[in-house]
Amino acid sequence: MQQLNKTQKRILFLILGLVVLTGCISRPDPNTPSDFYTLSTSFSDIWEISKFNAIFVFPLTYVINFVIEVLDWGVVLGIGIATLLVNLVTLPIMLYSQTNSAKMQLIQPEINKINKKYENRTDQQSSMQKAQETQALYKENNIKMGWTLVGSLLPFPLLMAMLSAVYRASSLYDSAHLVLGASLNVKPFDGFKAGPNGWLYIVIVLLMIATQFLAMKLPQYLAKRRLEQDRSFKSYDSVQAQPAPGAGMMNMMVFMMIFIAISTPTTMSVYYMFSSLMMILRSVIGDILVGKDGLKKSSGRVRKWKNIAAIQ
């Protein structure tokens, strides 16, 4: 089993901490109307109680309530449009991060070759040379690791904000706003057992899992396709066949997301479904951007490093 480096361990511990914090977010008291946000709730009132809720949660609840109560477009579109707006706001950061991640996957064969080159050399000078070659490869391909980490961490504060929003948006508790006669503001398995239309909760969870799986696998597929199209890399290259660092952690993150989704109201599964669709869209856009700009540059620069490695 591949070991995680220090940065990946920090991210993993942070993810575990955020999972715990997510479980600590309490639902508002049904007997306390002020705990719920309506279209008439003011920003200043929430600001006095919670700065985080005023900045992040209140705008989401307003969009959800407006779509459901004023536009009468239903709960699913209420969650979906709120998710879309959040993704549009964070699109520049996430797209830049995703493009960096795509380039990381494209140069992974060269990273693996550098690791193999210094595999049995543990002296300090070899370690420094290995680090210098790796950093130079990142620089040559305009990869900024910090932005890649930002893209990995940003979804979690958004998750906490959305979870608070679905707990506090008053329209989600109104019996007039149901989906096929079922309330989506209960946990999926609770709704399945209670009914009516329990099958709806299973369908939503399965769609959420399917979109999450596709969103996770699509970047890997796109990177593999580009590597095979680039004749400087061979599909049978044994070094290239090594797994990319963090692949196991990515799978763990997805399972954590699924665990959170089935442990929270079904509206969160709807949120994850729309978030995954946006991730798929970003992957496609990022692949196009890498193909138009980054791939040409990185391909030439990677070949340059291959020649240097061959000379050495």
C-alpha positions, 0 to 999 in steps of 0.5 A: 500500500502506498504511503501518504506524504506529509502534505497528504496526511495533513489534508487527510486529517483536515478532512477527518476533522471536517467530517467530525465538524459536519456531525457537530452541526446541529439542526435548529429547534422546530419550536424556535422560529428565529432559528429558521431563515425566511425571505424576510430574515435580515442579514444584520440579525444573523450577523449579530448571532453568527458571522459565518452564517451571515456570510455563507449560509444566509445567501444560500437559504435566500436563494433556496427560499426564493426559488421554491416560494417565489418562482415555485420551481420546487425543492430540487431546483432550489438546491440545484440553483443554489449549488450552481451559483456557489460553483460559479462564484468559485469557478475561477479558483476551482478551474485553475486548481483542476487544470493544475491537477490535470497537468500533474497527472500528465507529468506523473510518468516523469515524476515516477521516473525521477522517483525510480532514478533515486529509488535506492539513493538515500544520501542527502545530496541525492535527496536534494537533487531529486527535490530540485528535479521535481520542483524544476519539472513543476516550474517548467510546466507552470504547476503551482501545488498550493492552488491544487491543495486549495481546490481539494480543500475548498469544497469542505467549507462549502459543504458545511455552509450548504448543510447549515442552509438546508437545516435552516431554509424555512421553505424546506420544512413546508409541507406544501413543498414536497417532491412526489409527495415525499419530504427531502429534508429527512435522511435517505434511509429514514425517508425510505422506511417512513414513505410515501414513495420510499423508492425516491430516496434510493434513486436520489442516493444512487444518482448521487453515488453515480455522479460522484464516481463519474466526477472522480474517474473522469479526470483520470480517464482524460489524463490517460487519453492525453498520455496515450495520444502523446507519442512521447509516452507509451501505454506499456511503459512500466514506470507510467503504470505506477499509481499516481500519488494520492489515488487512494486518498481520493477514493477515501474522500469520495467514501467520506462524502457518501457517508456524509450524504447518507447521514444528513438530509436527502437535500444534501444528496441532491447538492452532491449530485449537482456538485458532481455534475459541475465537477464533470463540467470543470473536468471537461473545460480543464481538459480543453484548456490543457489541450489548447495551451498546457499540453503543448508546453508540458509535452515539449518540456517533459520531453526536454526532461526526458532527454536530460534524464537520458544524458545523466 
